[in-house]
Amino acid sequence: MKVEAYDDLDPTVTGDVHLHTFAVPGMEVRVGAAKDDEDGSSEFETRLVPSVQYYQIELGPDSLNKLHDALKPFIAAARECEPPKGRKARGK
């Protein structure tokens, strides 16, 4: 059985293709408990909270270079850090 990986941006590329996982920061709207207004009505409280969406993509060398080039100004302004630690699941 022959298994080939294809570049997700350029399906003609099948050599030196690797899976990459990355995270994209964003903001998510969360709805909280209802709060009572002065007139006796109540409405749900909303707030923005930071969120992260994770993605996986298979890229060949040229596509990976394009991704790195697009991220260069952001990486230059950022500081390197340790990866986040996973959260422990709560017992029931």
All heavy atoms as an XYZ file, in Angstrom:
711
protein
N       0.847     -1.165      0.000
C       0.000      0.000      0.000
C       0.895      1.232      0.000
O       1.805      1.355      0.805
C      -0.907     -0.005      1.231
C      -1.769      1.221      1.314
S      -3.104      1.095      2.516
C      -2.258      1.393      4.036
N       0.615      2.171     -0.883
C       1.375      3.405     -0.994
C       0.545      4.544     -0.416
O      -0.610      4.728     -0.792
C       1.709      3.690     -2.450
C       2.555      4.913     -2.640
C       2.883      5.099     -4.119
C       3.698      6.351     -4.311
N       3.976      6.598     -5.719
N       1.128      5.302      0.511
C       0.443      6.443      1.115
C       1.169      7.708      0.687
O       2.381      7.814      0.845
C       0.435      6.334      2.662
C      -0.211      7.552      3.273
C      -0.284      5.068      3.089
N       0.421      8.648      0.115
C       1.002      9.922     -0.288
C       0.327     11.042      0.470
O      -0.880     11.017      0.685
C       0.818     10.167     -1.783
C       1.771      9.402     -2.658
C       1.664      9.830     -4.107
O       0.542     10.004     -4.597
O       2.718      9.980     -4.725
N       1.120     12.011      0.872
C       0.571     13.213      1.492
C       0.533     14.304      0.432
O       1.428     14.408     -0.403
C       1.438     13.641      2.664
N      -0.504     15.092      0.456
C      -0.679     16.179     -0.496
C      -0.664     17.506      0.241
O      -1.259     17.643      1.307
C      -2.013     16.044     -1.241
C      -2.090     14.821     -2.120
C      -2.532     13.610     -1.611
C      -1.698     14.895     -3.445
C      -2.594     12.489     -2.418
C      -1.760     13.770     -4.257
C      -2.208     12.576     -3.741
O      -2.257     11.472     -4.538
N      -0.001     18.492     -0.335
C      -0.006     19.855      0.199
C      -1.437     20.371      0.108
O      -2.052     20.338     -0.966
C       0.952     20.725     -0.633
C       1.104     22.132     -0.105
O       0.075     22.796      0.148
O       2.247     22.586      0.027
N      -2.000     20.838      1.220
C      -3.389     21.298      1.242
C      -3.600     22.566      0.422
O      -4.735     22.871      0.044
C      -3.861     21.515      2.674
C      -4.064     20.204      3.416
O      -4.340     19.179      2.753
O      -3.948     20.190      4.649
N      -2.550     23.338      0.149
C      -2.683     24.537     -0.677
C      -2.358     24.264     -2.144
O      -2.847     24.961     -3.027
C      -1.772     25.659     -0.162
C      -2.121     26.210      1.208
C      -1.134     27.297      1.609
C      -3.531     26.755      1.230
N      -1.508     23.298     -2.391
C      -1.095     22.956     -3.750
C      -1.065     21.435     -3.885
O      -0.047     20.801     -3.644
C       0.283     23.552     -4.050
C       0.728     23.302     -5.475
O      -0.004     22.620     -6.232
O       1.814     23.779     -5.841
N      -2.186     20.828     -4.293
C      -2.285     19.365     -4.345
C      -1.331     18.699     -5.334
O      -1.196     17.483     -5.335
C      -3.733     19.097     -4.727
C      -4.407     20.396     -4.854
C      -3.427     21.484     -4.629
N      -0.656     19.494     -6.184
C       0.317     18.893     -7.095
C       1.604     18.548     -6.361
O       2.419     17.782     -6.863
C       0.641     19.833     -8.281
O       1.250     21.031     -7.788
C      -0.615     20.171     -9.066
N       1.806     19.111     -5.163
C       3.005     18.840     -4.366
C       2.740     17.639     -3.474
O       1.814     17.648     -2.670
C       3.406     20.066     -3.513
C       4.582     19.740     -2.605
C       3.713     21.256     -4.400
N       3.570     16.601     -3.629
C       3.411     15.405     -2.809
C       4.698     15.039     -2.078
O       4.693     14.157     -1.236
C       2.955     14.203     -3.657
O       3.940     13.962     -4.672
C       1.611     14.456     -4.296
N       5.794     15.720     -2.383
C       7.064     15.403     -1.736
C       7.357     16.325     -0.581
O       7.049     17.525     -0.626
N       7.943     15.777      0.477
C       8.344     16.543      1.659
C       7.176     17.316      2.272
O       7.303     18.472      2.665
C       9.498     17.489      1.298
C      10.319     17.895      2.518
O      10.220     17.204      3.562
O      11.038     18.899      2.446
N       6.016     16.677      2.320
C       4.807     17.278      2.893
C       4.674     16.794      4.334
O       4.810     15.611      4.617
C       3.561     16.886      2.069
C       2.294     17.378      2.741
C       3.675     17.429      0.655
N       4.417     17.743      5.250
C       4.314     17.409      6.669
C       3.083     18.065      7.283
O       2.664     19.142      6.855
C       5.565     17.873      7.424
C       6.817     17.273      6.887
N       7.228     16.007      7.212
C       7.729     17.759      6.016
C       8.354     15.731      6.585
N       8.681     16.784      5.845
N       2.548     17.425      8.309
C       1.407     17.948      9.042
C       1.884     18.991     10.042
O       2.836     18.761     10.790
C       0.686     16.813      9.785
C      -0.546     17.208     10.577
C      -1.655     17.687      9.652
C      -1.034     16.026     11.409
N       1.222     20.146     10.052
C       1.547     21.228     10.983
C       0.285     21.600     11.754
O      -0.799     21.686     11.184
C       2.060     22.460     10.222
C       3.289     22.170      9.424
N       4.545     22.202      9.974
C       3.446     21.809      8.133
C       5.430     21.891      9.045
N       4.782     21.646      7.923
N       0.446     21.803     13.047
C      -0.654     22.237     13.908
C      -0.352     23.652     14.375
O       0.774     23.944     14.764
C      -0.783     21.309     15.134
O      -0.994     19.967     14.665
C      -1.934     21.716     16.029
N      -1.348     24.532     14.321
C      -1.134     25.898     14.791
C      -2.398     26.424     15.451
O      -3.488     25.903     15.245
C      -0.647     26.819     13.666
C      -1.593     26.965     12.505
C      -2.448     28.048     12.423
C      -1.616     26.029     11.482
C      -3.305     28.200     11.347
C      -2.471     26.168     10.403
C      -3.318     27.257     10.335
N      -2.217     27.451     16.260
C      -3.321     28.054     17.007
C      -3.536     29.477     16.518
O      -2.581     30.191     16.222
C      -3.008     28.061     18.499
N      -4.793     29.883     16.424
C      -5.146     31.236     16.016
C      -5.944     31.876     17.153
O      -6.980     31.360     17.544
C      -5.977     31.225     14.719
C      -6.413     32.632     14.348
C      -5.188     30.580     13.592
N      -5.436     33.005     17.681
C      -6.159     33.671     18.765
C      -7.384     34.408     18.234
O      -7.421     34.826     17.075
C      -5.133     34.655     19.326
C      -4.247     34.956     18.167
C      -4.200     33.704     17.333
N      -8.362     34.563     19.103
C      -9.569     35.300     18.750
C     -10.310     35.715     20.002
O      -9.795     35.612     21.114
N     -11.504     36.218     19.812
C     -12.366     36.598     20.930
C     -13.706     35.904     20.728
O     -14.210     35.798     19.612
C     -12.568     38.111     20.981
C     -11.295     38.888     21.248
S     -10.532     38.506     22.834
C     -11.486     39.523     23.919
N     -14.259     35.431     21.822
C     -15.522     34.696     21.798
C     -16.520     35.426     22.683
O     -16.168     35.930     23.742
C     -15.244     33.300     22.352
C     -16.385     32.362     22.349
C     -15.942     31.000     22.888
O     -15.048     30.380     22.297
O     -16.506     30.595     23.920
N     -17.766     35.505     22.243
C     -18.817     36.124     23.051
C     -19.394     35.066     23.970
O     -19.811     34.004     23.520
C     -19.927     36.719     22.161
C     -21.055     37.282     23.028
C     -19.373     37.782     21.238
N     -19.391     35.338     25.247
C     -19.984     34.416     26.236
C     -21.194     35.099     26.854
O     -21.165     36.277     27.173
C     -18.982     34.092     27.342
C     -17.797     33.307     26.857
C     -17.836     31.877     27.367
N     -16.754     31.097     26.792
C     -15.648     30.781     27.426
N     -15.462     31.175     28.672
N     -14.726     30.060     26.817
N     -22.235     34.326     27.044
C     -23.453     34.834     27.667
C     -23.483     34.337     29.092
O     -23.332     33.145     29.350
C     -24.709     34.350     26.900
C     -25.970     34.848     27.590
C     -24.651     34.814     25.460
N     -23.660     35.274     30.024
C     -23.683     34.924     31.433
C     -25.089     34.961     31.993
O     -26.078     34.993     31.272
N     -25.171     34.987     33.293
C     -26.457     34.996     33.995
C     -27.212     36.297     33.715
O     -26.632     37.317     33.393
C     -26.217     34.844     35.487
N     -28.511     36.223     33.857
C     -29.343     37.407     33.646
C     -29.140     38.388     34.791
O     -28.932     38.002     35.937
C     -30.813     37.005     33.562
N     -29.165     39.668     34.448
C     -29.085     40.698     35.484
C     -30.361     41.522     35.436
O     -30.938     41.755     34.381
C     -27.856     41.580     35.297
C     -27.840     42.382     34.027
C     -26.622     43.266     33.970
C     -26.699     44.127     32.714
N     -25.648     45.079     32.625
N     -30.837     41.938     36.595
C     -32.068     42.726     36.680
C     -31.752     44.193     36.444
O     -30.820     44.752     37.026
C     -32.723     42.550     38.050
C     -33.260     41.140     38.235
O     -33.667     40.539     37.224
O     -33.251     40.645     39.365
N     -32.539     44.817     35.581
C     -32.403     46.250     35.324
C     -33.269     47.018     36.303
O     -34.088     46.461     37.025
C     -32.829     46.572     33.886
C     -31.826     46.050     32.872
O     -30.648     45.850     33.242
O     -32.227     45.843     31.710
N     -33.106     48.329     36.307
C     -33.862     49.193     37.235
C     -35.365     49.087     37.017
O     -36.142     49.230     37.950
C     -33.414     50.649     37.060
C     -31.982     50.875     37.490
C     -31.491     52.259     37.115
O     -32.281     53.064     36.575
O     -30.312     52.534     37.367
N     -35.788     48.836     35.785
C     -37.221     48.767     35.497
C     -37.822     47.389     35.772
O     -38.978     47.128     35.477
C     -37.493     49.182     34.049
C     -36.863     48.238     33.040
O     -36.218     47.247     33.450
O     -37.009     48.502     31.826
N     -37.027     46.479     36.342
C     -37.530     45.160     36.688
C     -37.325     44.118     35.607
O     -37.522     42.931     35.841
N     -36.948     44.548     34.420
C     -36.689     43.571     33.361
C     -35.297     42.978     33.559
O     -34.486     43.503     34.313
C     -36.788     44.240     31.986
O     -35.765     45.203     31.837
N     -35.046     41.889     32.913
C     -33.720     41.295     33.031
C     -33.211     40.944     31.638
O     -33.983     40.618     30.741
C     -33.746     40.066     33.925
O     -34.586     39.088     33.373
N     -31.914     41.050     31.474
C     -31.303     40.655     30.215
C     -30.011     39.923     30.523
O     -29.411     40.113     31.580
C     -31.060     41.852     29.308
C     -30.014     42.824     29.807
C     -29.809     43.975     28.827
O     -30.806     44.527     28.359
O     -28.640     44.291     28.554
N     -29.620     39.064     29.609
C     -28.404     38.293     29.814
C     -27.185     39.178     29.619
O     -27.153     40.030     28.738
C     -28.352     37.097     28.865
C     -29.333     36.021     29.223
C     -30.532     35.905     28.551
C     -29.049     35.135     30.247
C     -31.434     34.918     28.890
C     -29.941     34.139     30.595
C     -31.141     34.036     29.917
N     -26.207     38.961     30.461
C     -24.966     39.709     30.388
C     -24.041     39.010     29.389
O     -23.886     37.795     29.433
C     -24.325     39.721     31.778
C     -23.342     40.798     32.002
C     -22.970     40.894     33.476
O     -22.881     39.848     34.141
O     -22.769     42.015     33.943
N     -23.464     39.757     28.463
C     -22.514     39.181     27.519
C     -21.150     39.805     27.746
O     -21.038     40.938     28.198
C     -22.934     39.422     26.056
O     -22.994     40.809     25.817
C     -24.269     38.776     25.756
N     -20.112     39.033     27.443
C     -18.751     39.554     27.564
C     -17.867     38.864     26.546
O     -18.161     37.764     26.097
C     -18.208     39.367     28.977
C     -18.122     37.937     29.421
C     -17.788     37.833     30.907
N     -17.958     36.476     31.344
C     -16.967     35.672     31.692
N     -15.733     36.112     31.692
N     -17.202     34.454     32.081
N     -16.803     39.544     26.166
C     -15.822     38.966     25.255
C     -14.723     38.303     26.066
O     -14.230     38.887     27.036
C     -15.207     40.059     24.372
C     -16.097     40.628     23.286
C     -15.399     41.792     22.585
C     -16.466     39.569     22.271
N     -14.368     37.104     25.680
C     -13.285     36.396     26.356
C     -12.309     35.889     25.289
O     -12.714     35.513     24.192
C     -13.791     35.213     27.213
C     -14.627     35.695     28.382
C     -14.579     34.236     26.374
N     -11.012     35.910     25.623
C     -10.036     35.397     24.663
C     -10.294     33.922     24.378
O     -10.689     33.166     25.257
C      -8.695     35.582     25.381
C      -8.954     36.564     26.460
C     -10.391     36.403     26.848
N     -10.087     33.536     23.133
C     -10.253     32.139     22.760
C      -9.146     31.755     21.784
O      -8.471     32.616     21.222
C     -11.625     31.899     22.121
O     -11.702     32.584     20.892
N      -8.967     30.475     21.593
C      -7.963     29.970     20.664
C      -8.596     28.844     19.855
O      -9.249     27.964     20.409
C      -6.718     29.433     21.407
C      -5.719     28.853     20.427
C      -6.078     30.532     22.232
N      -8.414     28.892     18.546
C      -8.877     27.829     17.663
C      -7.641     27.138     17.094
O      -6.727     27.800     16.628
C      -9.725     28.402     16.519
C     -10.243     27.368     15.565
C     -11.243     26.430     16.199
O     -12.165     26.849     16.870
N     -11.043     25.143     16.003
N      -7.611     25.812     17.156
C      -6.472     25.044     16.663
C      -6.788     24.473     15.289
O      -7.921     24.068     15.024
C      -6.130     23.910     17.638
C      -5.609     24.438     18.949
C      -6.471     24.721     19.996
C      -4.256     24.682     19.124
C      -5.993     25.231     21.192
C      -3.772     25.184     20.316
C      -4.644     25.458     21.349
O      -4.172     25.966     22.527
N      -5.773     24.448     14.431
C      -5.920     23.952     13.072
C      -4.767     23.014     12.734
O      -3.689     23.134     13.306
C      -5.894     25.106     12.056
C      -7.040     26.066     12.209
C      -6.929     27.182     13.025
C      -8.234     25.868     11.523
C      -7.975     28.076     13.159
C      -9.285     26.764     11.658
C      -9.152     27.866     12.479
O     -10.190     28.736     12.606
N      -5.000     22.120     11.782
C      -3.947     21.271     11.244
C      -3.987     21.389      9.731
O      -5.068     21.445      9.127
C      -4.136     19.805     11.635
C      -3.852     19.542     13.091
C      -3.852     18.066     13.415
O      -4.600     17.294     12.834
N      -2.996     17.674     14.336
N      -2.797     21.430      9.126
C      -2.684     21.536      7.681
C      -1.437     20.790      7.234
O      -0.434     20.773      7.958
C      -2.655     23.017      7.233
C      -2.799     23.147      5.724
C      -1.412     23.722      7.751
C      -3.068     24.570      5.258
N      -1.527     20.161      6.076
C      -0.359     19.497      5.498
C       0.242     20.434      4.459
O      -0.458     20.884      3.545
C      -0.757     18.160      4.871
C      -1.166     17.160      5.923
C      -1.489     15.797      5.360
O      -2.237     15.718      4.371
O      -0.991     14.824      5.944
N       1.532     20.739      4.635
C       2.195     21.701      3.757
C       3.518     21.167      3.248
O       4.264     20.518      3.981
C       2.467     23.014      4.507
C       1.252     23.778      5.020
C       1.697     24.972      5.845
C       0.362     24.214      3.870
N       3.806     21.482      1.989
C       5.116     21.246      1.414
C       6.009     22.433      1.726
O       5.571     23.437      2.315
N       7.279     22.378      1.323
C       8.235     23.433      1.656
C       7.825     24.833      1.186
O       7.948     25.802      1.943
C       9.527     22.987      0.971
C       9.373     21.530      0.747
C       7.907     21.278      0.595
N       7.329     24.979     -0.045
C       6.965     26.304     -0.550
C       5.783     26.900      0.217
O       5.787     28.084      0.561
C       6.639     26.251     -2.048
C       7.869     26.003     -2.902
O       9.007     26.225     -2.408
O       7.704     25.588     -4.065
N       4.784     26.080      0.486
C       3.620     26.573      1.238
C       4.006     26.931      2.666
O       3.527     27.926      3.219
C       2.504     25.532      1.238
O       1.987     25.355     -0.058
N       4.888     26.138      3.281
C       5.333     26.440      4.636
C       6.106     27.755      4.651
O       5.927     28.578      5.559
C       6.182     25.302      5.196
C       6.642     25.460      6.638
C       5.452     25.598      7.586
C       7.510     24.279      7.043
N       6.928     27.999      3.631
C       7.644     29.276      3.534
C       6.682     30.447      3.388
O       6.891     31.517      3.970
C       8.635     29.256      2.370
C       9.861     28.433      2.681
O      10.209     28.231      3.839
N      10.501     27.917      1.643
N       5.598     30.273      2.629
C       4.584     31.327      2.483
C       3.934     31.640      3.832
O       3.690     32.800      4.161
C       3.519     30.922      1.469
C       3.991     30.941      0.049
C       2.870     30.483     -0.884
C       3.365     30.336     -2.297
N       2.316     29.815     -3.188
N       3.638     30.592      4.607
C       3.054     30.794      5.932
C       4.024     31.548      6.824
O       3.646     32.520      7.491
C       2.670     29.454      6.564
C       2.114     29.504      7.982
C       0.830     30.316      8.053
C       1.888     28.102      8.515
N       5.281     31.151      6.838
C       6.296     31.833      7.649
C       6.444     33.291      7.233
O       6.540     34.177      8.088
C       7.642     31.121      7.545
C       7.692     29.854      8.332
N       8.827     29.088      8.424
C       6.766     29.198      9.055
C       8.597     28.030      9.178
N       7.341     28.074      9.563
N       6.461     33.560      5.921
C       6.574     34.943      5.443
C       5.396     35.795      5.899
O       5.562     36.945      6.294
C       6.682     34.979      3.918
C       8.020     34.477      3.402
O       8.982     34.377      4.212
O       8.110     34.172      2.193
N       4.189     35.229      5.865
C       2.999     35.962      6.294
C       3.039     36.265      7.792
O       2.538     37.304      8.241
C       1.740     35.169      5.950
N       3.655     35.368      8.576
C       3.693     35.548     10.032
C       4.893     36.355     10.526
O       4.936     36.734     11.701
C       3.694     34.177     10.719
C       2.416     33.361     10.573
C       2.606     31.975     11.165
C       1.246     34.067     11.231
N       5.870     36.622      9.659
C       7.113     37.289     10.079
C       6.899     38.541     10.922
O       7.507     38.679     11.981
C       7.988     37.619      8.875
C       8.924     36.522      8.503
C       9.824     36.942      7.345
C      10.645     35.745      6.906
N      11.459     36.046      5.737
N       6.049     39.497     10.502
C       5.911     40.711     11.327
C       5.316     40.427     12.706
O       5.654     41.102     13.682
C       5.001     41.621     10.506
C       4.385     40.768      9.457
C       5.260     39.573      9.276
N       4.468     39.425     12.808
C       3.857     39.088     14.092
C       4.862     38.372     14.992
O       4.923     38.632     16.192
C       2.603     38.232     13.873
C       1.573     38.924     13.034
C       1.488     38.678     11.674
C       0.712     39.858     13.596
C       0.556     39.329     10.892
C      -0.224     40.521     12.827
C      -0.299     40.259     11.465
N       5.644     37.479     14.402
C       6.670     36.775     15.166
C       7.734     37.749     15.650
O       8.208     37.664     16.784
C       7.275     35.629     14.329
C       6.213     34.548     14.099
C       8.505     35.042     15.006
C       6.616     33.487     13.098
N       8.096     38.723     14.800
C       9.105     39.717     15.175
C       8.654     40.547     16.376
O       9.475     40.942     17.205
C       9.417     40.621     13.982
N       7.355     40.800     16.486
C       6.835     41.615     17.588
C       6.522     40.793     18.833
O       6.284     41.350     19.904
C       5.571     42.355     17.133
N       6.525     39.465     18.699
C       6.145     38.583     19.811
C       7.370     38.160     20.612
O       8.505     38.409     20.221
C       5.432     37.344     19.259
N       7.113     37.546     21.740
C       8.192     36.957     22.540
C       7.958     35.456     22.630
O       6.819     34.995     22.712
C       8.280     37.605     23.914
C       7.054     37.429     24.766
C       7.210     38.188     26.098
N       6.008     38.070     26.870
C       4.929     38.833     26.726
N       4.898     39.777     25.822
N       3.873     38.654     27.472
N       9.026     34.708     22.605
C       8.929     33.256     22.668
C       8.493     32.829     24.066
O       8.850     33.464     25.062
C      10.290     32.639     22.333
C      10.207     31.185     21.982
C      11.497     30.660     21.377
O      12.253     31.433     20.769
O      11.736     29.445     21.530
N       7.712     31.757     24.140
C       7.238     31.270     25.436
C       7.070     29.754     25.381
O       7.176     29.137     24.332
C       5.925     31.945     25.820
S       4.542     31.510     24.758
N       6.790     29.190     26.531
C       6.531     27.757     26.643
C       5.117     27.472     26.140
O       4.230     28.316     26.254
C       6.638     27.310     28.103
C       8.036     27.443     28.680
C       9.026     26.506     28.025
O       8.650     25.349     27.737
O      10.168     26.939     27.782
N       4.871     26.268     25.604
C       3.503     25.932     25.195
C       2.591     25.862     26.415
O       3.047     25.578     27.527
C       3.639     24.563     24.533
C       4.971     24.054     24.902
C       5.813     25.200     25.341
N       1.293     26.144     26.203
C       0.366     26.077     27.341
C       0.251     24.653     27.874
O       0.354     23.687     27.122
C      -0.953     26.562     26.772
C      -0.825     26.431     25.311
C       0.629     26.475     24.973
N       0.056     24.557     29.173
C      -0.140     23.256     29.796
C      -1.601     22.845     29.635
O      -2.490     23.671     29.693
C       0.222     23.317     31.277
C       1.686     23.555     31.524
C       1.976     23.619     33.016
C       3.399     23.763     33.383
N       4.284     24.474     32.523
N      -1.834     21.552     29.420
C      -3.203     21.058     29.283
C      -3.952     21.167     30.598
O      -3.368     21.126     31.677
N      -5.248     21.318     30.493
C      -6.090     21.390     31.692
C      -6.474     19.984     32.115
O      -6.743     19.122     31.292
C      -7.342     22.193     31.420
C      -7.073     23.643     31.196
C      -8.377     24.363     31.050
N      -8.130     25.796     30.953
C      -9.080     26.689     30.986
N     -10.336     26.322     31.071
N      -8.783     27.966     30.904
N      -6.512     19.784     33.405
C      -6.953     18.489     33.937
C      -8.469     18.433     33.915
O      -9.138     19.407     34.236
C      -6.436     18.287     35.365
C      -4.938     18.159     35.443
C      -4.499     17.921     36.868
C      -2.976     17.800     36.918
N      -2.498     17.617     38.280
N      -8.996     17.289     33.546
C     -10.443     17.109     33.537
C     -10.946     17.017     34.966
O     -10.321     16.403     35.835
C     -10.816     15.854     32.766
N     -12.087     17.647     35.215
C     -12.690     17.596     36.543
C     -13.448     16.297     36.724
O     -14.137     15.849     35.823
C     -13.659     18.754     36.745
C     -12.958     20.069     36.956
C     -13.941     21.052     37.487
N     -14.319     21.965     36.408
C     -15.252     22.890     36.507
N     -15.922     23.006     37.626
N     -15.523     23.666     35.513
N     -13.323     15.709     37.884
C     -14.075     14.495     38.205
C     -15.512     14.820     38.550
O     -15.818     15.899     39.025
N     -16.397     13.885     38.279
C     -17.818     14.136     38.583
C     -18.180     13.588     39.928
O     -17.681     12.687     40.447
C     -18.698     13.500     37.514
C     -18.572     14.241     36.213
C     -19.554     13.658     35.205
C     -19.485     14.455     33.924
N     -20.429     14.044     32.957
